[in-house]
Structure formats: structure tokens, C-alpha cells
Amino acid sequence: MATTKPYLIRAIHDWCVDEGLTPYLAVQVDAQTRVPREFVRDGQIVLNLSTTATHQLTLGNEEISFQTRFNGAVFPVLVPVAAVTAIYARENGQGMAFEVAAAVAEAAETPQGEVGAGGTASEAPKTVMRPAGAHLTRVK
């Protein structure tokens, strides 16, 4: 049976857009994740998925892809759905958090325990980067 995770990501994204809120996507960065490594912190990155911040956004069942600007330069982003730890509204923190498979967390580690240019990841995150007072529902 297919996972519900990509469907829930699309639903929260649509809700944010419909309500005029900014959808943020928290991601556990691994070797399959294509993001600028200089923006990765502690093995995670938070991405703005608003319609004004993304171009050619595709919220697929296996991956999320779009083009965006980092420091003024266009960058093609690719995020495996399995690496998504949360999607939430920037303005009020409401959204949904997800468990990240151990395989994703392990794949994020290099032999030295470093993740790209951003820190270490010895285990899957216990907390998701989100604004203070966020109201996320955790899904296993």
C-alpha cells in the first residue's frame, strides 16, 4: 500500500496557499537531496514552498522539485518525500510532522559523520526545526 505522506504534504501545502499562509518544508538532508549545502544546518534545511518563492513546483509521490533563488542565483531543488520531516505554515506553525525512516537518517551521514557542509547527523532528528509555538501533528 502506498504511503499517505505525499498526499498529506500536498494537502497542507494547498491549505497554506488557500489561507494566504507561507508553506515551509523541513527536510532531513541526505545524499539524494539537492539543495545548496551552505544553507544546511545540523543535517536539516527549511525551504519556502510559497508560489512566489518557487518556480515549476512539483509535489510528487516520490520527490518534490522546484526552482528557487538562493542569494540571487537560481537553484534546482530536489527533495525525496521520504526525507521530509514537516510541512507547516510560517505564520502560525500549524502543519504536520513526519517520522523519517532510519535509512534516510543513515544515508545522510558520511563516513566522518558530516552532512554536506552543514553539521552532523548521527540519528534521525527528535525535533523538527519550526517556529516557537508551532502546532504540528506528528505522523508515523
C-alpha positions as CSV (number, residue, x, y, z in Angstrom):
1,M,0.0,0.0,0.0
2,A,1.3,3.5,-0.9
3,T,2.2,5.9,1.9
4,T,-0.1,8.8,2.7
5,K,2.8,11.2,3.3
6,P,2.9,12.8,-0.2
7,Y,-0.9,13.3,-0.1
8,L,-0.7,14.9,3.3
9,I,2.2,17.2,2.2
10,R,0.1,18.3,-0.8
11,A,-3.0,18.9,1.4
12,I,-1.1,21.0,3.9
13,H,0.6,23.0,1.1
14,D,-2.8,23.6,-0.6
15,W,-4.3,24.7,2.8
16,C,-1.5,27.2,3.4
17,V,-1.8,28.6,-0.1
18,D,-5.6,28.9,0.2
19,E,-5.3,30.6,3.6
20,G,-2.7,33.1,2.3
21,L,0.0,31.5,4.5
22,T,3.6,30.6,3.7
23,P,4.2,26.8,3.5
24,Y,7.6,25.8,4.9
25,L,9.1,22.3,4.3
26,A,11.6,20.9,6.8
27,V,13.9,18.3,5.3
28,Q,16.5,15.8,6.7
29,V,19.2,16.3,4.1
30,D,20.8,13.2,2.6
31,A,22.8,12.3,-0.5
32,Q,19.6,12.2,-2.6
33,T,18.6,15.8,-1.5
34,R,19.7,18.5,-3.9
35,V,19.9,21.8,-2.0
36,P,22.7,24.3,-1.5
37,R,24.8,22.7,1.2
38,E,25.8,26.1,2.7
39,F,22.2,26.5,3.9
40,V,22.1,23.1,5.7
41,R,22.2,23.3,9.5
42,D,22.5,20.2,11.7
43,G,21.7,18.0,8.7
44,Q,18.4,19.8,8.0
45,I,17.1,22.6,5.8
46,V,13.8,24.5,5.8
47,L,12.5,25.5,2.4
48,N,9.9,28.1,1.5
49,L,7.3,26.5,-0.8
50,S,5.2,29.6,-1.5
51,T,4.1,30.3,-5.0
52,T,6.2,33.5,-5.0
53,A,9.4,31.6,-3.9
54,T,9.2,28.6,-6.2
55,H,9.0,28.1,-10.0
56,Q,7.8,24.8,-11.6
57,L,6.9,23.3,-8.2
58,T,6.0,19.6,-8.4
59,L,4.8,17.8,-5.3
60,G,5.1,14.2,-6.5
61,N,4.7,10.9,-4.7
62,E,8.4,10.2,-4.6
63,E,10.0,13.6,-4.8
64,I,9.4,17.3,-4.5
65,S,11.1,19.5,-7.1
66,F,11.2,23.2,-8.0
67,Q,13.5,26.0,-8.9
68,T,14.2,28.9,-6.5
69,R,16.8,31.5,-5.7
70,F,19.4,31.3,-3.1
71,N,21.4,34.6,-2.7
72,G,20.1,35.7,-6.1
73,A,21.2,32.6,-8.0
74,V,18.7,30.2,-9.5
75,F,19.0,26.7,-8.0
76,P,17.1,23.5,-8.9
77,V,15.9,21.8,-5.7
78,L,15.1,18.1,-5.4
79,V,13.8,16.6,-2.1
80,P,12.9,12.9,-1.7
81,V,9.5,12.7,0.0
82,A,11.0,10.2,2.4
83,A,13.3,13.0,3.7
84,V,10.5,15.4,4.6
85,T,10.3,15.9,8.4
86,A,7.5,18.5,8.4
87,I,5.3,20.9,6.4
88,Y,3.8,23.9,8.2
89,A,2.7,27.5,7.9
90,R,5.4,30.0,8.7
91,E,2.9,32.5,10.2
92,N,1.3,30.2,12.9
93,G,3.3,27.0,12.9
94,Q,0.3,24.8,12.1
95,G,1.0,21.8,10.0
96,M,2.2,18.2,10.2
97,A,5.5,16.5,11.2
98,F,6.6,13.1,9.9
99,E,8.9,10.4,11.1
100,V,11.9,10.0,8.9
101,A,12.9,6.5,8.1
102,A,16.2,5.3,9.7
103,A,17.5,4.6,6.2
104,V,17.2,8.3,5.3
105,A,19.0,9.4,8.5
106,E,21.7,6.8,7.9
107,A,22.1,7.9,4.3
108,A,22.6,11.5,5.4
109,E,25.8,10.5,7.2
110,T,29.2,10.5,5.5
111,P,32.0,8.2,6.9
112,Q,33.1,11.2,9.1
113,G,29.6,11.8,10.3
114,E,29.2,15.0,8.5
115,V,26.2,16.0,6.3
116,G,27.3,18.1,3.4
117,A,28.5,21.5,4.6
118,G,26.1,21.6,7.5
119,G,26.9,19.6,10.7
120,T,26.4,16.1,11.9
121,A,23.6,13.7,11.8
122,S,24.2,10.6,14.0
123,E,20.5,9.8,14.3
124,A,17.1,10.9,12.9
125,P,16.0,14.3,14.4
126,K,13.9,14.1,17.5
127,T,12.7,17.6,16.9
128,V,11.8,19.4,13.7
129,M,13.0,22.9,13.0
130,R,9.9,25.1,13.4
131,P,8.9,28.4,14.8
132,A,8.3,28.7,18.5
133,G,4.8,27.8,19.5
134,A,4.3,25.6,16.4
135,H,1.4,23.2,16.5
136,L,2.4,20.2,14.4
137,T,0.8,16.9,14.3
138,R,3.3,14.1,14.2
139,V,2.6,11.2,11.8
140,K,4.4,7.9,11.8
